[in-house]
């Protein structure tokens, strides 16, 4: 059973980490809590479904097209809506959740409420420590690792990364140093939404497509980033590991309470926040001010 | 008329009874609702259930299907049945899970555990991995929500060596195979209709007309069609819309519907059993939904419907336990 918990816990953590990376990035840089983040992931999954099944475009091309289209929608959402109200945190929360609900209802009108699915990129299973793991999940984990490395390389090794980190540290000073802060924030938003779209391509084949599919992942990634510390990529990874393993432990140790797995994971998050309000790797609210 | 989800139906019932309005339940199975009619007839007499049969009968039906698979496992794999229960956490599954735990072990069916995900769970890999580890060779399902899709998909993807049998409402729909991405073959579920199985003279014409109108097979809650005619005929018979008079007329119902003969018991539940509504066991075989229960040999109460085929164990289950 231990092997199964370890393997399934790692896989579940990878899924949450992938979604949490983009969410954490845009918060870390622009202090935007984008509650529409998982709606972009949902949109990506539905675009892949449409391109590949309804239009007949090959799967890989459908994925590429979907990532591009969703990223453009994300940039437009930022420029036309979010950028104009981002100074007002509460308004940003309400507006981004409204954006998500608009996307949900649009999909509901177009596709109805029946569940559907996106094809897998790779099929089959692999035995790891005697546990069968779906290959699509292994691919997801691999991409999570690659995305984390790419994020680190982008932030630490490129001029754009320096500009993003400067903006994240002090928006006003970055502006005084000649960095085009609004442009950097928009680029960060584009990267964040593109990561959500990649998540849609990788994770959607594992889950079920419904117009409500964005809500549960949103709750989980909010918990992940709050647990790990808002804005911290390292924190997001650790948060995803804690909650992914917590969920799996509930299923394996208390099978008849499997429906409580999300509640238990969220309770762990609340307990950690009560002890350490800034999260495991976050900035204290006092420091932020 | 309506509705799916017993929790919602129970709430609607109270409002309908406050207004002394006829309510024909089509879609939810909780027996506590029909118990109300027996316990407080004057208030709840306006309540009737057309589809599905109540969850006590659903439990009994489930046991019939489980029995069929257990017999097959005994005959083909030469091993005693070991059952895992996978039931979403909802009001309607409580009686089924409780009854299974109470009645199946004395029948020689060992229960290795109960897994209860949310009806909206999007991933049940951990649950199925645990079931795989448990040594179960059968899984009894009680799933009505979208969880039925990831369940069936992951069950075949992981080749869990346990035959799946029970209730999976998502597997009743024609687009189940498409929704699972082509997985879920050999999923065995209770249903009210199968394409080639005539439960009454009305079944096949209704199925044909439904497919022509909707482009897909009807699922269990299509019994609403019968409910509409039931009410229409009752209103015409008494030439009145008076609710109390309609109750008397509906209580006398004896009508052949699309899913069998509709007669209400004293609790205003549609009667389940030979000669009445029986329901069907249906299995996905090579991408098609086939009727497999009641067995074609008439071994269940002598009931035989034309169009029934043999149940098949999933080949990966046979292969795993044969090694």
HADDOCK unambig.tbl for C-alpha pairs under 7 A between the chains (distance, minus, plus):
assign (segid A and resid 8 and name CA) (segid B and resid 126 and name CA) 6.36 0.50 0.50
assign (segid A and resid 115 and name CA) (segid B and resid 146 and name CA) 6.73 0.50 0.50
assign (segid A and resid 115 and name CA) (segid B and resid 179 and name CA) 6.35 0.50 0.50
assign (segid A and resid 116 and name CA) (segid B and resid 179 and name CA) 4.25 0.50 0.50
assign (segid A and resid 117 and name CA) (segid B and resid 179 and name CA) 5.12 0.50 0.50
assign (segid A and resid 117 and name CA) (segid B and resid 180 and name CA) 6.17 0.50 0.50
assign (segid A and resid 117 and name CA) (segid B and resid 181 and name CA) 6.01 0.50 0.50
assign (segid A and resid 118 and name CA) (segid B and resid 181 and name CA) 6.95 0.50 0.50
assign (segid A and resid 119 and name CA) (segid B and resid 181 and name CA) 6.05 0.50 0.50
assign (segid A and resid 124 and name CA) (segid B and resid 157 and name CA) 6.81 0.50 0.50
assign (segid A and resid 125 and name CA) (segid B and resid 158 and name CA) 6.81 0.50 0.50
assign (segid A and resid 132 and name CA) (segid B and resid 158 and name CA) 6.25 0.50 0.50
assign (segid A and resid 207 and name CA) (segid B and resid 122 and name CA) 5.19 0.50 0.50
assign (segid A and resid 207 and name CA) (segid B and resid 123 and name CA) 6.13 0.50 0.50
assign (segid A and resid 207 and name CA) (segid B and resid 150 and name CA) 6.51 0.50 0.50
assign (segid A and resid 208 and name CA) (segid B and resid 122 and name CA) 5.99 0.50 0.50
assign (segid A and resid 208 and name CA) (segid B and resid 150 and name CA) 6.61 0.50 0.50
assign (segid A and resid 248 and name CA) (segid B and resid 126 and name CA) 6.28 0.50 0.50
assign (segid A and resid 251 and name CA) (segid B and resid 126 and name CA) 6.52 0.50 0.50
assign (segid A and resid 251 and name CA) (segid B and resid 127 and name CA) 6.15 0.50 0.50
assign (segid A and resid 252 and name CA) (segid B and resid 130 and name CA) 6.24 0.50 0.50
assign (segid A and resid 255 and name CA) (segid B and resid 114 and name CA) 6.12 0.50 0.50
assign (segid A and resid 255 and name CA) (segid B and resid 115 and name CA) 4.58 0.50 0.50
assign (segid A and resid 255 and name CA) (segid B and resid 116 and name CA) 6.55 0.50 0.50
assign (segid A and resid 256 and name CA) (segid B and resid 114 and name CA) 5.31 0.50 0.50
assign (segid A and resid 256 and name CA) (segid B and resid 115 and name CA) 4.65 0.50 0.50
assign (segid A and resid 256 and name CA) (segid B and resid 116 and name CA) 4.90 0.50 0.50
assign (segid A and resid 257 and name CA) (segid B and resid 116 and name CA) 6.14 0.50 0.50
assign (segid A and resid 258 and name CA) (segid B and resid 115 and name CA) 6.31 0.50 0.50
assign (segid A and resid 258 and name CA) (segid B and resid 116 and name CA) 5.25 0.50 0.50
assign (segid A and resid 258 and name CA) (segid B and resid 117 and name CA) 4.88 0.50 0.50
assign (segid A and resid 259 and name CA) (segid B and resid 89 and name CA) 6.61 0.50 0.50
assign (segid A and resid 259 and name CA) (segid B and resid 116 and name CA) 5.77 0.50 0.50
assign (segid A and resid 259 and name CA) (segid B and resid 117 and name CA) 4.11 0.50 0.50
assign (segid A and resid 259 and name CA) (segid B and resid 118 and name CA) 4.53 0.50 0.50
